[in-house]
Amino acid sequence: MVRSEIAVLRFGLGARPGELTSAAGDPRGWLRAQIRGAVPRAGDTALAPSEQIFADVLAARDLKRQLKGPGAGREETAEEAKAALNVLREAYLPHYRAQVLARAQSAALTTRPFAERLVHFWANHFAISADKGAIFGLAGTLENEAIRPHVNGRFAELLTAVEQHPAMIAFLDNQYSVGADSMAAQRAARRAVAAGTAAKREFGINENLAREILELHTLGVDGGYTQQDVTSFAQILTGWSIGGGKGRLAGGQPGRFYFRENLHEPGVKVFLRKRYPEAGRAQGEAVLADLARHPSTARYIATKLVRHFVADEPPGAVVERVAGAFLRSDGDLPLVYSKLFESPEAWNAALPKFKTPEDLVFSTLRAFDTAPTKAEDVIRSFDLLGQRQYTPGSPAGWPDTAKAWDGSDALMHRVLWASRVAERYERGVDPQALAASCLGSFARTETLTALSRAASAPQALALLVMSPEFQRR
């Protein structure tokens, strides 16, 4: 029976009532059935697409300029600054709140929790942060529009969809990356010559997107590339932009990927000792295709998957198997996932992984067989526990090891949160039955005894949530 608990609790998001039983007959088959096709959201919260959010933000920015009034170049007053900030917040915030609520509902209600966990894994791998104002209302669109459709496809397709998504481009400022010899730069130089003035230094390469693709999305920091490769790749990616701007950023559908040929640095590029002929947008896509099948990418992705699912210190043998499957299958992700859960080491009954706040919240919702209906409730929970949704703080994403989450302050916040949740959901809940439903054979005798001796049902439920076996997976 332990194998069904591992399948549901470690590979999934925590057990809903009856889920341990449904996985008991064939735990690996239960996992395998979930990694076919796109992964739609569960729940009923409607989400706006990225192009609508961009349109809302552009309208808010126009209104912000109107609020400042006449007097170009003057400093805005405190009242004007506050009004402008409120306009942008009102444009962004409803979208952010809806995305956070929809994510929690999907985690709580999905019947494909392994696939949903994989969506979360890749969203953290390709991390963007709503802390950056330019994408505050776009943070969840990358997950829903680029990751969910491709999480069970080939890595090359997932990679391309992510890097061409407007949220990723905006997060890393690639829309402002302009080739020194691009048509836009040459046009500006001709105008300067005609006017008898020096050309403005307004054109330059932005290396953010190129660097993060190499360091965090594919090869890894030790993947064998050089600074010259970063620069060359950044030149290749010039022109990868977002539709709907003004001036030299005009053209294209607002909020959609748009290749701006006028910003692209033309010519043959050498990257990782390979020559890539000039092909506009396709030049960058060719590089991504090669990165997706590179041995360093295979090892880097395999290491992160094994760390997430097996142990904080990834066993080398499992990493080798998963990386080998990645290379042999040309990045066929379902085959990669299968190699992961076919590894004996993945079925260690010792519960090696400490739950992140995200794991804790979602597994608790599933245990209580409930889903949130208010974004405020979700936001407050994650603010208290220290993992505010879509704000990892850096492109490296949230940490995936116990030492980042098991400090004394963090544990005290978990106790406080568990007490609040227990008070909210204690009506009609039998703590002993709930322990059997959500933990199965992992429920320790000591925990069951503590539940039976608790002074009240809320106290018993809080003890269950804070038990060592519930805090781990």
N, C-alpha and C positions, 0 to 999 in steps of 0.2 A: 504493500500500500504506500510505502514511503515514496516510490517513484511518482505517483500521481501528485503528492504534495509538492515535490520538487518541480514538476512540470508547471503546476499552477502558481506556486508561490515564488519561484525563482525566475522562471521564464515568462510567466504572466505578470499580472499586476495585483495579485492577491485574490483570494477565493470568494466568489459570491456563493450564496446558498446553492448546494447541489453540484457545484463545479468540480469539487474533488472526486465525487462519484462519477461524473461524466468523463473524467480523464483517466479513471482507474483501469479500464480495460486495456487501453493501449496508449500510455502517456506520450510516446514518441509520435504515434499517429495523430494524437490530439494536437500536438504542436505542428506537425507537417501539414495538416489540413488548413492551418491558418495562414500559411505563407504563399497563397495563390492569389494573384490579382491585386488590384488597388485596395487601399484600406480606407473605406469611407468613414466619416465621423458618425458616432452615435449621438443621441440627444436631439433636442428640438430647437436649439438656439440658431437663428439665422445669421449668416456671416456675409458681409459685403466683400466682393472681389477687390483685388488690389487696384484695378483701374478706377473703381468708384471711390475708393479711399483717396487716391491721388487727386481725383476731381474735387473732392470735398476739401482737401488740404490746399489745393491751388486757389479755390474760391476763398478760403479763409485767409490766405496770404494776401490776396487782392483787397479783402476787407481790412486786413491789418494795415496795409499801406494807406488806405483811405482814412483810417482812424488817425494816422499821423498827420494828415492834412498837408497844406502847402509848406514850402520851405525845405527844399531838397538839401541834404547835407547837414542840417541842423540836428542837434541831439534831441531825442524825444523826451518828453516830460515823464515823470514817474507815473502820472495818471495814464498817459498814452501807452507806456510800456506795460502797465498792468492790464489795460483793456486789450492790447494786442495779444498778450499771453493768454488771456481768457478766451479770445477768439480761436487761437490755435488749439488750446486745450479742449474746447467744445467740439472742434472738428475731429481731433484724435481720440479723445477719451472713450466715447461710446464704442468705437471699433475695438480698442484694446480690451475693454471690459467684456464685450461679447466674445472675443477670442479666448480669453481666460476662462470664462464660464463654459464655453463650448468644449474646451479641452478637458476640463474636469468632468463634465457630463459624459463625454466619450470614454474617458478612462473608467468611470464608474459603471457604465452600462454596456460597454462593448462585449460581444460574445466571441471576439477574437483578441483576447488580451495579450497573447504573444506578439501578434502583428502590431497591436497598439504600442507595446513596449518598444518594438523596433522603430516605430515612428518617432517615439521620444528619443531613442538612442541617436537616430540620424539628425533630429532637430538639434540635439546638443552637439553633435559632431560638426554640423554646419551652423555653428552658433551665431546668432545676431542678437543685438540687445536693444530693447525698447527704451533704454536710458538715453539713446541718441535721439534727439528730437525729430530728426528727419524721418525716422521710421517708427515712431511711437505707436501709431495706429496700424502699422504694416507688419509688426513682428510675427503675428500668427499666420499671415498669408503665405510665408515661405513654407511653413509646415503643411498647410492645407492644399496649396496649389502646386508645389514642386516635389514635396517628399511623399505625401500619401499616394499619389498616382504611380510612383516609381519605386517604392520601398521593396517591392517583390519583383523587380525587373533586373536589369543589368546595371552595374555600378556606373558604367559610362553614361547611361541615360539619366540616372539620378544626378550624377555630377554636373552634366550639362544643364539640366533643368534648374538646379540650384544656382549655378553661377550666372545664368541668364535671367534669374528672377529679379524683378525690380527692387525687392527689399534687400537682397544681397548687394546689388550694385550701389544702391543708395547708402547702405551701411558702411561700405568701404570706399565710397566717393569716386567710383570709376567713371561716372558721368562727366567728371571734371578732368579726366585724363586726356590730354591732347598731344598728338605727335608734333615734334618740332618741325618736321617736313610735311605735315598734313596740308590739305588744301586750305583749311581755315588759317593756318599759320602763314602760308604763302600769300594768301589774299591780304592778310593784315600787313605783311611786309611790303607788298606792292602799294597799298594805300599809304603807308608811311613814306615810301620813296616819293610818291606823287605829291604828298603834302610837304615834303622836305623836312620831316621829323623822324626821330628815332622810333623804331617799332617798339610797341609796348611789350613788356615781358609777362604776358598773360597766358602763355602756352607752355605746358610742361607735362611730364609723365607723372602719374600718380601710381605708386607701386603697391598700394595696399592690397588690392584684389589679387594680384599676381603672387605676392608674398604669402598671403593667407592660404591660397589654394595649395601652394607648395608645402608650406610648413605645417598646416593644420588639416587640410582636406585630402591630401594625396600622399606625397612622399614622406612627410614627417621631417622634423628639423635636422635629422641625421641622414636624410635620404639621398645625399650625393649631389646636390645642386650648389651652384656658386652665386655670388652677388651678380655676376654678369648674366647668369641665367634668369635671375629675378628681373633685371632691367630689360632683357630681351623679351621675356614673357609679358611684362607690362606694356612694352611697345606693341606686341601682338594684340593685346586686349584693348588698345585705344579704339574708340568708336563703340565699344559695348556700353550702351547707355539706356535711357528710359525715355519713352515718347512723351511729348506734351510740353516741352519747355518753350523758351523764347529766345530770340536772337540766334546765335549759332547752335543753340540747343532746341531749335524749333523742329517740328515734324514728328511723325509717328503718333500712335494712339496713346493718350495719357495713361500712365500706369502699366504699360506693357514694355517688354524688351524691345529695343530699337537699335539697329546698327547704324551709326552716324558715320558714313564714309568720309565726310569732310573733316572729321577729327582723327581719323585712323592714320597711323604712321606707315607709309607705304614701303614696300620692298621685301626682299628675301631676309628672313631672320634665322639665326642659328641659336638653337635652344637644346641643351643637354647633348651637344655635339652633333645634332641633326639639323639639316637645312630644311626650312619650311618656305615654299614659294609664296609669293604674294597672292592672297585669295580673299582678302577682305575678312568678313565675318568667319568664313570657313577656315581661315588660318588658325584662329583661336580654337575652333572646334576640333581641328586636327591635333592640336597640342593636348587638349583635354582627353581625346581618345587614347593618345599614347600614354598619358599620365595614368589613365584608368587601368592600364594593363601592365604597369611597371612593377617589377618585383618589390621595390621599396614600398610602393603603395599597398601591395598585397600584405606585406608584413605589418605595416603600420595599422591598417584596418583590422587585420586579424588580432593584433595585440589589444586594440581597444575593445573589440567584441569579447575576447576572452576575459579581459579585466572586468567588463560589465557583467558578464553572466557567470563566470567561474570563480575568480578570486582576485583580490587586490594585487597580488603578485602573480601575474599570468603564468601558468605552467608552460614551459618552453615546448613540450611535445604537442600540446593542444594548439599553440600558436602556429607551429609548423604544419599541422594537419589543415587548419583553417586557411592559412596562407597558400598552401599547395592547392586546395580546392578552388580558391580565388583565381589563381593563375591558370590552372587547367581548364576551368570553365569560362575563361574570359570575363570574370566578374559576374557570373550568374548568381545573384544574391540568395535565392532560395537554396541552391546547392551549398553555398557558403554557410548559411544558417544550419542546414542539415548536418554538415560536418561538425559543427559546433555541438549540437545536442546529441549527436551520435558518439561523442567522446566520453569515455567512462568517467573522466575527471569531473565532467559537468554534473554528475549525479551524486556528488559528495553530500552525505546527509548531515554534515556539520553546520549547515547554514552559514557559509563563509562571508556573505555580503551583508553589511550594515545598511539599513534603508536610508536613502536620502529623505529629506522632508517631502519631496514629491512622491516617493514610494509610500511613505507613511500615510499621507493624506489619501492617496488614491486607494491603497489597500484597505484603509479604514472605511471609506465609502462603500467599497465592494463588500466588506464583511457585514456592514449594517444594511446592505441591499438598498441603498439610497443614492440619490444624485442631487447635487445642489440646484437650486432654482434662482439664486441671486448671486451676481458677480461679487458683491461686497463680501459675502461669506467666504468665498474662495480667496479673494485678495487678502482679507484679514488673516486667514490661516497661514498663508505663505509669507506674509509680512512678519508674523510672529515667529515662524520657524526658520526664517532666513533664506528662503529660496523663491523670491518673488518671480512669478512666471514671466518668461521671455526677457529676463534681465540678468544674464550670467556675469556681466561685468567685464568680459573680454571675449574676443573671438575664439579663445580656447575652450569656452563652455564651462559648465559646472564641473567641479571635481567629482571623481567617481570612486573614491576610496574612503574608508571609515574615518581616517584621521582628520578629514575635512569636516566631519559632521558629528563626531561623538564627544566633543568638549563638554565641560561641566555646565556652562551657560546654555549650550544648545540642548542638553538633556533636561534642564530645568524648564526651558520653553516647551519641550515635548510634554512634560508632566502637566503643565498648565493647559496646553492645548487638549490633551487627552481628557482632562477633567471637564473641560467645557463641552467636548463632544459627547462624553458619557452623560452629562446632564441633559443634553439636547435629545439624545436618542434612547434613553433608558426605558421608556414606556413600552411595556409588553415584551421586552427582550429578556430571555433567560440566559444569563452569562455562561452557564455550563454548556448549554446547547450551542450558543454562539461560538464558544471555543472549539467545540467539535466540528462545527461547520466551516470555520475559517482557518483552523490549524490542523485538523485531523490528528494523525499520530504524532505530530510535532508538539502537541500540547503536553507540557511536562506535568508530572504529578504535583510538584510544588506549586505550579500555577493554578491547577484545578483546586487544590486545597485552599489556597489563598482566596480564590473566588468564592468558595463555599463559606468562608469565614468572614467575608467582607460585611461591613456594617449596613450597607445599602446596595441597591442595584447600580446606581451611578459609580460608587466606589469600586464595585466589582468590575464594571466595564472599563473604568480607567486603568485598573490593575491589569486587565487583559491586554489593552492597547500598549501599555508600558512593559509588558512581559518580555523577557529576552528573546523568546521565540517569535513574538510578533514583530519585534524591532529588527529582525534579521530576515534574510531570504536565502 
